[in-house]
């Protein structure tokens, strides 16, 4: 009799090695979830959700921020596409979202840094946008009709080389607006809250970096804090609420607030390390976690998470090998969001056209792919700059603003999302064995369309060879819960890898698999 | 019409070792299949399962003649040319002494080492293979210059692209035979498949041999004794004749 055997590693994350025979595990457009008590399988792979288009906005997205207070006291979403800053408001009558142009930024395509200043009433809360050249602000509480009039630039200080600083990142901490300088190892902060000041002549001054209201003087060189731990330029910075982290090519340093107007940010002796940042826009934060793609002697090509003061490496050697083989890893753009308790950190490599995503909850990686609609080419995931707003998770993509869909597993323009899983190696003490049948335990019968008979595709690899021709299987029509998805007669091999993929518009969930196998009595 | 490759792919498919090999069998498996098939067909050929390899050639007897494949580059010229000859099956003496005569008498085969024990007038012959291309036949001196009809089997060539214009029952026989060999070489822990193939193979062999029985080529080999229709009809088996 052939033996029935449940495959343990059909469900898992991406851990693809540079040699097929070592490990081919890959998880694309699906994420791992440990099942709850009493579940039919201990873990499963869930589909990522489809996306619905909310608004058409021309251009490549560059950033987003949810300001805490809009004109009605509720949060308000700001997005940057190409060289334009827009505010997104919800029409309370129709429930529709409306975009309003706020102002023009520098005409470049790199991501922007955004933060808000807080404040209310006469101390207007501002949205701050830095784009590597200029710091722009706009009032967040101004209604859509007049918000464009509040858009203005802030005069930048000169650094010690007598050049205007080049801020690419910003953070607002304890009443200070801080921006980095790409050209030096200092970061610049404004004078403390309130953000705008009426000077002695009665004019409102917005030059928070260069105007000192206490002495009513203009300080051309601004208020600077040097990150002296290692003298590398501050190419990135981010605020996490309790900490402000500045990063350079060779080190990072974490600052905390110090209630001293002359020295508002200080750093403990231990709050720095020789792990730099390779891609300045790989820096992303959510909650107390800060993630980035590392650089320098000990951190090159690894991905780190800083949780308040403790730093951990979350990448594995396989991912690091893959990153080290990339032509340009320094243009990676990151995003973070939380979805059903899964905290995702997603990194999109622009030049190398690849997206990898880390799940903080499960500590596993998966890849996200937008498949070319005309060719079978896997491109980087098209969605970036995730943000939570109005109880929905929003994503920005070229020419569109999208939200996660609850009942669709298609991209916002109807392209299918190819869910693909290559399981880990299936071995039996390295003996050859014959697989007479493979049974997939999936959510058969759960399709919304009663007409469609959803398909899935299987390919398999024996002993690390390239994958076989595809075989098509079915998942059962609506209500066919007991449909058996089975692939028979797969043959003999020592090391097996199955590739299961599905592009149907259904909530494809892979729970487990089983084989009917027979060991072969030879080596 | 089928090729050796078809047989190999079918056999891997049926045994489940490499089913649905539409994306191609790995090379080591193809080579293994080819070698096993070559050995298998050689055996079947000697056992006379393969009627289409059976040939005959006229020759003039002498105390010693050679028969086989000529190869000028190696300086091998046989007395009688019989291309691809792999085994000598029978020799008949043409009683009419002319090629067109239809009266034959079977020459009795004697092993080479026993040949000298017989007298020069005995109706005997012997043969032995002396190299890969040549067979040497010896007759007694009485039969010098007598016309002979020599039956031999051609060898069967097995290369991947060798194609065979043969009937389905041969294709089935070869596939099952190779399946049986593969299941010996790649044994499953459970022998259901092996048992099934063995049974099917036995049945295929019996079909092939039964088909040939009518031509009296495969059945017990003597003309005078055996299970021929004439033998059965005579009733001689009843009293030990």
Interface residues (C-beta under 8 A of the other chain):
Chain A: X1 X2 X432 X434 X436 X465 X468 X469 X471 X489 X490 X491 X492 X518 X519 X520 X521 X522
Chain B: X12 X16 X17 X18 X19 X20 X21 X22 X23 X26 X185 X186 X187 X188 X189 X190 X192
